[in-house]
Amino acid sequence: MFSDRDIRKALNKDIVIFPFREDDLTPVGYNFNPTDFVFSLTSQDLVPAIDGFYNIKPHDTVLILTEEAVWVSKKIAGTFHSKVGVVSQGFGHISTTLDPNWHGPLLISLNNPTDLILKLPVNKSFVTLILYKVNTPADKDHDNQASRVDILRNISEDVLDKELTDSNKNFLRKVQTIFIKEDVYDEFKKKYTKLLQDSKASIISGQKTNAINRIFAQGKYYGLKTLQVILFLLCFFRLLALIPACSALETYLFFIDKGVFMGMLAIAISLFMAIKVVKEEVL
C-alpha cells in the first residue's frame, strides 16, 4: 500500500493525477472530487446541483465523472473506497478497482439504498483511491489488451498520444450504451474529452519518464549481471588453477591472490541483491 510519501515519490514516474491538489492527498491515498456530470440511472438524466448539493433520490444509483484524470504504470493498481462522511449519510459503499496502465478521467457509481433523499456536496471529495504496487507487472491493460509495448516506442510522444486517444475512444464507445439519451451522452463526451485534453500533457510526460527510467534500469541490470558473471568466472578459473592439470592458468591469473579472490567473490555474491532490486524496475 502506498503512503502519502510513496505517492509523492511516484508522481510523474509511475503515477499521474491531474490536477493534483496537496489538500486531497491523504496518509494512505488520494481523494477524488465530482464534476457537474452526475447521471441518474433511474431517470436517465443529469442530476442538477441545487444550493451546493446534488440531491440523490431514494434507491437511485448515479454515475459521477471525477474532476481528476489518472494514469498508473503497469506496476501500480488501486482500489476505490467511500469516504466516511459520505457513507455516514446513508450512501452505499464504493468498491471498485483501478487497473494497471489505466489512463483518463474516472466514472464512479454511487448508490442511495435508503428511502430518503441524500445530499452529495458539489465541492467536496467523495471517494478515496488507495494505491498498491503489484507483485509482478500486469500482462494486460485495462482494455484487456496486451500491455507489453516496446519501451523505445513509448518515448515517442506521437505514439503515446495515439495510444491514449485510441484507448479513450474505446472507453467512450463502451459507456455510450449506458446513456440512452443522446444529449446526455454528448454532454458526457464533451466533458470527458475536455478533461482528457487538459490532462493529456501530464499523462504523456509521466509515461515518457516511466519509459526512460525503464531503459536506464535495463542498462543497469544487464551491466550488473555481466559484471557478476565475469567475477564468478574469474573466481572459478582461479580455483581451477589450483588443480595440477590446470596449473597453466596460474600464468594468466597471477594477480588474483587470496585477498583479491575473497574480495571478488564477496562482490559477486552481494550483487545478487542489487540485481534483484534493479530487476523490479525493469519489469
C-alpha positions, 0 to 999 in steps of 0.5 A, a space after each residue: 500500500 502506498 503512503 502519502 510519501 510513496 505517492 509523492 515519490 511516484 508522481 510523474 514516474 509511475 503515477 499521474 493525477 491531474 490536477 493534483 491538489 496537496 489538500 486531497 492527498 491523504 496518509 494512505 491515498 488520494 481523494 477524488 472530487 465530482 464534476 457537474 456530470 452526475 447521471 441518474 440511472 433511474 431517470 436517465 438524466 443529469 442530476 442538477 446541483 441545487 444550493 451546493 448539493 446534488 440531491 440523490 433520490 431514494 434507491 437511485 444509483 448515479 454515475 459521477 465523472 471525477 474532476 481528476 484524470 489518472 494514469 498508473 504504470 503497469 506496476 501500480 493498481 488501486 482500489 476505490 473506497 467511500 469516504 466516511 462522511 459520505 457513507 455516514 449519510 446513508 450512501 452505499 459503499 464504493 468498491 471498485 478497482 483501478 487497473 494497471 496502465 489505466 489512463 483518463 478521467 474516472 466514472 464512479 457509481 454511487 448508490 442511495 439504498 435508503 428511502 430518503 433523499 441524500 445530499 452529495 456536496 458539489 465541492 467536496 471529495 467523495 471517494 478515496 483511491 488507495 494505491 498498491 504496487 503489484 507483485 509482478 507487472 500486469 500482462 494486460 491493460 485495462 482494455 484487456 489488451 496486451 500491455 507489453 509495448 516496446 519501451 523505445 516506442 513509448 518515448 515517442 510522444 506521437 505514439 503515446 498520444 495515439 495510444 491514449 486517444 485510441 484507448 479513450 475512444 474505446 472507453 467512450 464507445 463502451 459507456 455510450 450504451 449506458 446513456 440512452 439519451 443522446 444529449 446526455 451522452 454528448 454532454 458526457 463526451 464533451 466533458 470527458 474529452 475536455 478533461 482528457 485534453 487538459 490532462 493529456 500533457 501530464 499523462 504523456 510526460 509521466 509515461 515518457 519518464 516511466 519509459 526512460 527510467 525503464 531503459 536506464 534500469 535495463 542498462 543497469 541490470 544487464 551491466 550488473 549481471 555481466 559484471 557478476 558473471 565475469 567475477 564468478 568466472 574469474 573466481 572459478 578459473 582461479 580455483 581451477 588453477 589450483 588443480 595440477 592439470 590446470 596449473 597453466 592458468 596460474 600464468 594468466 591469473 597471477 594477480 588474483 591472490 587470496 585477498 583479491 579472490 575473497 574480495 571478488 567473490 564477496 562482490 559477486 555474491 552481494 550483487 545478487 541483491 542489487 540485481 534483484 532490486 534493479 530487476 523490479 524496475 525493469 519489469 
